[in-house]
Amino acid sequence: MLLAQYFPGSSWLHRATAGTKLIGLAVLALIAVTAPGPFIAPGLAVLLIALAIWVRVPWRYIAVPMTVAVITGLALAVFHYFFTDVTAAVRVSSSLIALVLAASLVTTTTPVDAMLDVLQRIAEPVSRLPIIRRTGFTAERFALAVSVMLRAIPTIIILARQTRQAAIARGLQRSPRALIVPVVLRTVNHAQRTAEALAARGLD
């Protein structure tokens, strides 16, 4: 899963409010992106690794997003090494890894409902703006949309795995069409069924 799953715990990071963690994530992102030199971003990454060990988040809960971040970071490092300089290579790649790890720690130590409550409170003042109000946007609809999106990700991953297994069984594992088209069609079907269920509850 590209998003880290929530892992129940009793650490101080688990007990911190979702709003506090989101503010901390925003501050860390600002530091990682704007800080000059090649040392601050790697330092943040090392501190976050130590934090993950401290709060005892199991590696399996953040393995997928971190693996993707490391691979992408290495690719960016190679690109900047050849086309800019070593400083940029280190800063950009380590910033990406640090930010993905920080976001993974937030989602791993924060229940989805608590995160949605914070997002809804943030969206409340935005929904009162006249230009936004005319679009029909509401904080409740925004929170519902985020909730549906988060809950759809595991379903889509399961559909992709089932489609891949079916393609392998038919000897079509090398066919992009046999892998992509069924996933797209089944995902659209899942989205339609979700929309119908929401409409039946008056949440369209």
Residue, then its C-alpha position, 0 to 999 in steps of 0.5 A: m500500500l502506498l499509504a502507511q497503515y495506522f498502527p495502534g500504540s501508546s507512544w507520545l507520537h500516538r498520543a499527539t493530536a492529529g492537528t499537531k502532527l500535521i503542523g509538524l509535518a508542514v514545518l518539516a516540509l518547509i525546512a527540508v525544501t528551503a534549507p540550503g546545503p547538503f546536510i540538513a535534509p539528510g540529518l532530518a532523514v536520520l532523525l526521522i529514522a530514529l523517531a520511527i525506531w523510538v515509537r516502535v512502528p513496525w517496518r512492514y507498516i511503512a515498507v512500501p512507501m519507503t521503498v518507493a521513496v528510496i528508489t525514486g530518491l536514488a533516481l533523482a540523485v543520479f539525475h542531479y549528479f549528472f545534470t546539476d551537482v552533488t549538493a543538489a543530488v544529496r539534498v533533493s533525494s534525502s528531502l524526498i525520503a525524509l518527507v515520505l518517512a515523516a508522512s508515513l509516521v503521521t499516518t501510522t500513528t494517527p487514526v483515519d477518523a482523527m485525520l478526517d476531523v482535522l481536515q474537515r475543520i480546516a475546510e470549514p472556513v474555506s467552504r464559507l468563501p462566496i466563490i467556493r460556496r457557489t460550487g456546492f463545496t462543503a467541509e463534510r463533502f470534502a471529508l467524505a471524499v477523502s475518506v472514500m479515497l483512502r478506503a478505496i486504495p486497499t480495494i484497488i490494490i486487491l483488484a490489481r493483485q487478483t487481475r495479475q494472478a488471473a493473467i498469470a494463470r492464463g499465461l498473459q503476465r507479459s501483456p499490458r492489456a491483460l493487466i491494465v484494462p481489467v483493473v481499470l474496468r473493475t475500478v470504475n465499477h467499484a467507483q460506480r457502486t460506491a457512488e450508488a451507495l452514497a446516493a442511496r443514503g442521500l450523500d451525493 
